[in-house]
Amino acid sequence: MTQTLLSALTTAAVGGPAGRFIEARTEAEIIDAVRSADAAAEPLLIIGGGSNLLVSDDGFPGTVLKIASEGFAVSAEDSCGGVAVVVQAGHNWDALVAHAVRHAWSGIEALSGIPGATGATPVQNVGAYGADVSQTIAAVRTWDRHRNAVQTFTNSELKFGYRDSVLKQTTVNGSPRYVVLTVEFQLPLGRMSAPVRYAELARALGVEAGQRAYSTDVRREVLRLRGSKGMVWDAADRDTYSTGSFFTNPIVPAEVAATLPDDAPRYPGGADGLTKLSAAWLIDQAGYAKGFGLEPDSVSGGRASLSTKHTLAITNRGSASAADLLAIAREVRRGVVERFGIELHPEPLLIGVEL
């Protein structure tokens, strides 16, 4: 029997064989596959676009379920309430964003170019350029593996935080308690974007932070900015063979932030007394420049490196293993702790490996 390699299903292009591989294209097939694996007491790994996974070179010993359900349905649309759209978990995220912008559904345009499937977005509370999906998600319909039943979460019940949700908190080693089936978004109608909150994007659009721009312009500039950082998938560009941002931006007490140089970027931390820092700045200032690791005598033998476009991405230069990417991550994390006393935490799910 031909084995399916996880390296063929992930944007970092690393990972060994799946014990058993199933592709599910409908909600019924998803639930059947999950129930079958659970009944057999097999480990279960859920995969969508594979953009947020770093899988061991030994592979995954149980069932790997690829969510391939596609499509969406508009359940309501009016000028007051906007549009309510229910999206299948396997639907390509950027295809949804492109459709929304074309049809004047506002609110997700700043999330253009993010790889992966829609069902993964609420798990990590996916965000970029001052926006995240918690601002537009109305509900998430899931399969609860503990109760063997469908469970629907409202926005408040998902307990969204920075790159966090109850869906992520109940996921262990890539195996979720709640398997996402559909995601419902509530999007205002209009050609104008949500307020532009991110300074770099506002400058690119020629507006002040907090102002709106045409959603088509926001999408164009976000794709340009992401592309310049190697954050838009391109099979011909090795800088895009990654999990995206490998580390989350640290959220620290104000007294820790005060120990950093005055020019260190600082942002509100979402709670009293907390400050969000820039992981990219910390990495760069700790001495790890773009392209760190490309040298043949580096910790990865040159097979993996920081992106040559952005210090937050760890990239597969063509023949890297998961171990090579982790070697770069460990060295960078060690150096940031040594320089600033701040420990970076990984954003992707680490499957069968530890940092």
Secondary structure, DSSP 8 states (H G I E B T S, - for coil): ----BGGGTSTT----BEEEEEEE-SHHHHHHHHHHHHHTT--EEEESS-TTEEE-TT-EEEEEEEE----EEEEEEETTTEEEEEEETTSBHHHHHHHHHHTTB-S-GGGTT--SBGGGHHHHT-EETTEEGGGTEEEEEEEETTTTEEEEEETGGG--BTTB-HHHHTEETTEESEEEEEEEEEE-BSSB-S----HHHHHHHT--TT---BHHHHHHHHHHHHHHTT-S--TT-GGGSS-SBSB---EEEHHHHTTS-TTS-EEE-SSTTEEEE-HHHHHHHTT--TTTT-STTSTTTTSEEE-SS-TTBEEE-SS--HHHHHHHHHHHHHHHHHHHS----B-SEEES---
